[in-house]
């Protein structure tokens, strides 16, 4: 997995892996490697979403505080 991968790229790669895993036509070792990559991508996507959520919350809080003045 590339560092600094955009969220959309990571999701697309994750979807590709899921399609490959659903075919069930590869050796077990390859399946495990893909599963490992998928779990890393999933964690990466989750972290990006959490970060975006935090930024949005901070912006909303800041604008709420600015409205009081």
C-alpha angles and dihedrals in degrees: 000000000000118000114240091026111165117247093246092052092050093050091049091050090047091052090051091052092049090053091051092048092049091058091063091202103122136082118277093247091056091046091054091049091051091046090052091050090048093053090050091049091048091052091047092051091047091051092050091050092048090050092050090047090052092050091050090049091050092049091048092049091048093050090048090054091047091053090060092065 
